[in-house]
């Protein structure tokens, strides 16, 4: 768990009841398929989890753990499971729009371009994860946005935009807080609990 990343995320904006947190852990089918150990390291009541590609049994166990620790949970791409677990819904960028019934607890979206940011705004996402800011192990060899392009994109939309992709405490400091509503990571938040 990257302590510098945690500290930076808490300075992004104050956490308030009813608002989405500024710190997010993403699960990953290859690198962090079971996020429960990492969730135990997240600060109680001040973080969120986006669960991707998990079987329903793991999703139910993750939802119980998140409720116990007052951690926001978004299920990626499966509005039925999100509704069943009373969780938020996260829409990957490949989803053109949300077609579910009712309204999820909250809605987040992924974006990699200006067009995808506009789409996220149109569907009513409360938070959009713009990525990848930096080169990332999730997509080796893929082009990263870089800080300047990330800021240019995030500053042009009236939407809460969080940074994702290759983040750690050192790199996060390069992002201006006035344009960054949150930080998300896999590796930097998926480590073992600190000693003591």
Number of C-alpha atoms within 10 A of each C-alpha: 18 17 13 15 22 22 12 21 26 17 12 19 15 11 16 10 8 6 11 22 25 27 27 28 25 22 25 18 13 9 13 19 16 19 25 18 13 20 23 14 15 23 14 15 17 21 26 24 27 22 26 21 17 18 9 11 9 16 21 15 11 21 24 14 16 23 14 11 17 15 22 21 29 29 28 24 20 16 23 14 18 22 18 10 19 16 21 23 29 28 25 17 20 10 13 12 14 18 8 12 9 8 12 20 15 20 23 26 28 25 22 18 17 16 11 19 25 15 19 26 19 10 15 15 20 16 24 30 28 28 22 23 24 21 18 19 13 15 12 8 9 12 12 18 20 15 17 12 13 24 20 13 18 24 15 12 14 10 19 20 28 21 29 26 24 22 24 24 16 11 14 23 14 10 18 12 15 10 21 23 23 26 27 28 21 26 23 18 26 23 16 11 14 9 4 3
